[in-house]
Amino acid sequence: MSEGMYPAATVEFAKRRRELTPDAEAAFQAFSQTVFAEGALPVKVKQLIAVAVAHVTQCPYCIKGHTKAALRHGASQQELMEAIWVAAEMRAGGAYAHSALALEEMAKATPPKDT
């Protein structure tokens, strides 16, 4: 990763996390391995979901790592881009859907019109 806002993910950082919180680190790694294991969903599909979610959460480490993992598990570049577009639509759709909250508050603040 380039110098700037996000430091590169390094072996040293991983080692330091393990040193500071070994039990939590081990639990997280076990959880991650379980979640991404072959199951009702193939690993490739799980990695495509992870790429989409990573774009919504905007985690650069997750985007890079899960994109690489999806490619390793047979995802095509087209599948990855479609997953990213699904994430974009869902993010935009959430803003659109939640406009109902603002519309409701606007309605409360607007005096009723005489008919």
Backbone as CSV, one residue per row, in Angstrom:
resi,resn,N_x,N_y,N_z,CA_x,CA_y,CA_z,C_x,C_y,C_z
1,MET,0.860,-1.166,0.000,0.000,0.000,0.000,0.903,1.224,0.000
2,SER,0.491,2.251,-0.669,1.327,3.433,-0.797,1.460,4.162,0.530
3,GLU,2.515,4.941,0.645,2.695,5.782,1.820,1.551,6.778,1.861
4,GLY,1.120,7.133,3.008,0.045,8.089,3.098,-0.878,7.764,4.250
5,MET,-2.159,7.798,3.965,-3.166,7.658,5.004,-3.116,6.302,5.702
6,TYR,-2.872,5.236,4.962,-2.904,3.891,5.532,-1.521,3.264,5.476
7,PRO,-1.012,2.815,6.622,0.284,2.131,6.582,0.128,0.755,5.938
8,ALA,1.220,0.256,5.409,1.199,-1.075,4.810,0.916,-2.115,5.897
9,ALA,0.143,-3.126,5.524,-0.088,-4.253,6.431,1.194,-5.073,6.437
10,THR,1.829,-5.170,7.598,3.124,-5.838,7.668,3.091,-7.000,8.646
11,VAL,4.087,-7.850,8.529,4.268,-8.954,9.464,4.493,-8.393,10.872
12,GLU,5.191,-7.271,10.950,5.465,-6.665,12.258,4.164,-6.250,12.953
13,PHE,3.236,-5.644,12.191,1.948,-5.255,12.787,1.180,-6.489,13.257
14,ALA,1.177,-7.533,12.442,0.477,-8.766,12.817,1.085,-9.357,14.087
15,LYS,2.410,-9.366,14.153,3.093,-9.893,15.338,2.740,-9.062,16.570
16,ARG,2.712,-7.753,16.426,2.415,-6.879,17.558,0.984,-7.088,18.060
17,ARG,0.029,-7.255,17.128,-1.351,-7.545,17.536,-1.404,-8.832,18.356
18,ARG,-0.699,-9.865,17.883,-0.669,-11.140,18.612,-0.044,-10.972,19.992
19,GLU,1.026,-10.183,20.081,1.694,-9.964,21.367,0.786,-9.227,22.350
20,LEU,0.073,-8.234,21.864,-0.760,-7.411,22.741,-2.018,-8.121,23.214
21,THR,-2.623,-8.921,22.332,-3.889,-9.586,22.669,-3.919,-10.986,22.030
22,PRO,-3.108,-11.894,22.538,-2.999,-13.206,21.891,-4.307,-13.990,21.836
23,ASP,-5.091,-13.958,22.899,-6.342,-14.724,22.897,-7.342,-14.152,21.897
24,ALA,-7.464,-12.847,21.876,-8.388,-12.212,20.922,-7.934,-12.450,19.488
25,GLU,-6.645,-12.361,19.257,-6.095,-12.603,17.914,-6.390,-14.030,17.462
26,ALA,-6.152,-14.991,18.340,-6.401,-16.393,18.000,-7.885,-16.632,17.743
27,ALA,-8.736,-16.042,18.572,-10.181,-16.202,18.386,-10.632,-15.584,17.065
28,PHE,-10.099,-14.415,16.753,-10.476,-13.761,15.499,-10.029,-14.596,14.301
29,GLN,-8.812,-15.120,14.354,-8.305,-15.942,13.247,-9.146,-17.212,13.081
30,ALA,-9.518,-17.846,14.196,-10.357,-19.046,14.127,-11.728,-18.718,13.556
31,PHE,-12.298,-17.602,13.996,-13.595,-17.156,13.478,-13.511,-16.895,11.980
32,SER,-12.483,-16.189,11.561,-12.306,-15.870,10.144,-12.181,-17.146,9.304
33,GLN,-11.383,-18.098,9.782,-11.219,-19.357,9.049,-12.539,-20.116,8.947
34,THR,-13.322,-20.098,10.002,-14.618,-20.774,9.991,-15.575,-20.097,9.013
35,VAL,-15.637,-18.780,9.081,-16.553,-18.025,8.210,-16.229,-18.243,6.740
36,PHE,-14.955,-18.251,6.397,-14.568,-18.341,4.988,-14.321,-19.769,4.511
37,ALA,-14.629,-20.761,5.335,-14.490,-22.155,4.916,-15.622,-22.528,3.952
38,GLU,-15.367,-23.524,3.146,-16.386,-24.058,2.238,-17.586,-24.487,3.064
39,GLY,-18.767,-24.157,2.614,-19.985,-24.514,3.333,-21.152,-24.490,2.373
40,ALA,-22.296,-24.030,2.817,-23.453,-23.897,1.932,-23.125,-22.950,0.783
41,LEU,-22.274,-21.962,1.070,-21.776,-21.064,0.023,-20.342,-21.469,-0.312
42,PRO,-20.016,-21.519,-1.593,-18.626,-21.798,-1.965,-17.710,-20.659,-1.509
43,VAL,-16.441,-20.962,-1.296,-15.476,-19.964,-0.845,-15.436,-18.778,-1.801
44,LYS,-15.494,-19.041,-3.093,-15.465,-17.950,-4.073,-16.601,-16.966,-3.830
45,VAL,-17.786,-17.470,-3.581,-18.944,-16.604,-3.335,-18.741,-15.813,-2.052
46,LYS,-18.233,-16.472,-1.019,-17.975,-15.775,0.242,-16.973,-14.646,0.042
47,GLN,-15.963,-14.891,-0.772,-14.966,-13.852,-1.027,-15.552,-12.710,-1.865
48,LEU,-16.443,-13.019,-2.798,-17.114,-11.958,-3.559,-17.984,-11.108,-2.638
49,ILE,-18.668,-11.756,-1.711,-19.461,-11.007,-0.721,-18.527,-10.117,0.099
50,ALA,-17.396,-10.662,0.512,-16.446,-9.890,1.317,-15.925,-8.677,0.547
51,VAL,-15.677,-8.838,-0.735,-15.219,-7.704,-1.549,-16.297,-6.626,-1.583
52,ALA,-17.544,-7.030,-1.777,-18.637,-6.055,-1.803,-18.760,-5.339,-0.460
53,VAL,-18.748,-6.091,0.626,-18.869,-5.492,1.961,-17.676,-4.583,2.242
54,ALA,-16.503,-4.999,1.836,-15.303,-4.176,2.055,-15.424,-2.825,1.367
55,HIS,-16.076,-2.808,0.211,-16.287,-1.526,-0.467,-17.292,-0.661,0.280
56,VAL,-18.290,-1.280,0.880,-19.272,-0.521,1.653,-18.641,0.007,2.948
57,THR,-17.837,-0.822,3.607,-17.182,-0.380,4.841,-15.952,0.467,4.552
58,GLN,-15.533,0.469,3.314,-14.404,1.273,2.826,-13.100,0.950,3.546
59,CYS,-12.854,-0.336,3.718,-11.607,-0.795,4.337,-10.608,-1.160,3.235
60,PRO,-9.559,-0.365,3.058,-8.613,-0.652,1.978,-7.889,-1.982,2.155
61,TYR,-7.622,-2.367,3.394,-6.962,-3.647,3.637,-7.866,-4.804,3.225
62,CYS,-9.144,-4.709,3.576,-10.107,-5.753,3.224,-10.327,-5.810,1.711
63,ILE,-10.405,-4.655,1.079,-10.587,-4.626,-0.377,-9.446,-5.378,-1.046
64,LYS,-8.223,-5.039,-0.678,-7.068,-5.687,-1.303,-7.005,-7.175,-0.968
65,GLY,-7.128,-7.499,0.299,-6.992,-8.892,0.721,-8.075,-9.799,0.163
66,HIS,-9.322,-9.344,0.213,-10.411,-10.201,-0.262,-10.486,-10.236,-1.787
67,THR,-10.026,-9.183,-2.455,-9.939,-9.238,-3.919,-8.927,-10.304,-4.319
68,LYS,-7.773,-10.298,-3.672,-6.756,-11.319,-3.964,-7.289,-12.719,-3.663
69,ALA,-7.977,-12.865,-2.526,-8.515,-14.179,-2.156,-9.586,-14.630,-3.146
70,ALA,-10.445,-13.711,-3.573,-11.482,-14.073,-4.543,-10.852,-14.544,-5.850
71,LEU,-9.825,-13.839,-6.300,-9.130,-14.256,-7.525,-8.499,-15.633,-7.346
72,ARG,-7.888,-15.882,-6.187,-7.281,-17.201,-5.912,-8.316,-18.315,-5.937
73,HIS,-9.555,-17.988,-5.576,-10.616,-19.002,-5.527,-11.459,-19.010,-6.794
74,GLY,-10.944,-18.411,-7.859,-11.571,-18.555,-9.167,-12.507,-17.447,-9.608
75,ALA,-12.616,-16.380,-8.845,-13.481,-15.269,-9.270,-12.857,-14.574,-10.475
76,SER,-13.702,-14.180,-11.384,-13.214,-13.428,-12.546,-13.228,-11.936,-12.221
77,GLN,-12.530,-11.178,-13.015,-12.542,-9.724,-12.835,-13.950,-9.176,-13.035
78,GLN,-14.698,-9.755,-13.950,-16.078,-9.316,-14.185,-16.952,-9.597,-12.962
79,GLU,-16.778,-10.783,-12.344,-17.550,-11.093,-11.136,-17.215,-10.114,-10.014
80,LEU,-15.948,-9.798,-9.861,-15.542,-8.838,-8.832,-16.175,-7.476,-9.078
81,MET,-16.132,-7.015,-10.316,-16.693,-5.695,-10.605,-18.204,-5.691,-10.413
82,GLU,-18.883,-6.776,-10.773,-20.331,-6.848,-10.531,-20.627,-6.811,-9.031
83,ALA,-19.821,-7.507,-8.232,-20.013,-7.477,-6.775,-19.830,-6.055,-6.247
84,ILE,-18.854,-5.343,-6.780,-18.620,-3.958,-6.363,-19.799,-3.076,-6.761
85,TRP,-20.364,-3.299,-7.951,-21.543,-2.526,-8.367,-22.747,-2.837,-7.478
86,VAL,-22.891,-4.088,-7.060,-23.975,-4.425,-6.126,-23.784,-3.641,-4.824
87,ALA,-22.551,-3.581,-4.342,-22.270,-2.819,-3.123,-22.613,-1.343,-3.321
88,ALA,-22.258,-0.797,-4.463,-22.546,0.618,-4.737,-24.053,0.868,-4.763
89,GLU,-24.791,-0.034,-5.380,-26.249,0.131,-5.450,-26.864,0.038,-4.070
90,MET,-26.395,-0.908,-3.264,-26.940,-1.074,-1.924,-26.631,0.138,-1.052
91,ARG,-25.443,0.694,-1.208,-25.092,1.886,-0.428,-25.969,3.058,-0.847
92,ALA,-26.122,3.246,-2.149,-26.977,4.329,-2.647,-28.438,4.042,-2.303
93,GLY,-28.835,2.799,-2.421,-30.207,2.420,-2.098,-30.544,2.675,-0.645
94,GLY,-29.572,2.478,0.230,-29.790,2.755,1.648,-30.078,4.225,1.887
95,ALA,-29.345,5.099,1.215,-29.588,6.537,1.352,-30.970,6.892,0.813
96,TYR,-31.326,6.321,-0.316,-32.635,6.564,-0.924,-33.754,6.084,0.006
97,ALA,-33.626,4.859,0.506,-34.664,4.292,1.369,-34.808,5.077,2.666
98,HIS,-33.683,5.492,3.241,-33.731,6.228,4.496,-34.251,7.648,4.341
99,SER,-34.426,8.103,3.100,-35.020,9.430,2.905,-36.429,9.474,3.493
100,ALA,-37.051,8.320,3.681,-38.374,8.266,4.310,-38.327,8.873,5.712
101,LEU,-37.217,8.703,6.413,-37.079,9.292,7.748,-37.098,10.823,7.667
102,ALA,-36.356,11.359,6.718,-36.335,12.819,6.550,-37.696,13.321,6.084
103,LEU,-38.325,12.599,5.159,-39.646,13.008,4.674,-40.666,13.009,5.808
104,GLU,-40.574,12.025,6.691,-41.472,11.960,7.838,-41.282,13.174,8.753
105,GLU,-40.024,13.533,9.027,-39.752,14.689,9.881,-40.178,15.992,9.204
106,MET,-39.994,16.080,7.879,-40.444,17.267,7.153,-41.954,17.416,7.255
107,ALA,-42.646,16.287,7.144,-44.114,16.316,7.221,-44.549,16.791,8.608
108,LYS,-43.855,16.363,9.653,-44.197,16.784,11.009,-43.969,18.279,11.200
109,ALA,-42.954,18.818,10.534,-42.598,20.231,10.709,-43.423,21.173,9.838
110,THR,-44.112,20.616,8.875,-44.910,21.440,7.961,-46.336,21.504,8.461
111,PRO,-46.833,22.717,8.681,-48.232,22.801,9.130,-49.179,22.262,8.051
112,PRO,-50.255,21.616,8.482,-51.196,21.074,7.479,-51.814,22.219,6.657
113,LYS,-52.004,21.925,5.379,-52.606,22.905,4.472,-54.112,22.814,4.582
114,ASP,-54.759,23.968,4.490,-56.226,23.983,4.453,-56.670,23.451,3.089
115,THR,-57.656,22.607,3.091,-58.173,22.093,1.817,-59.544,22.589,1.546
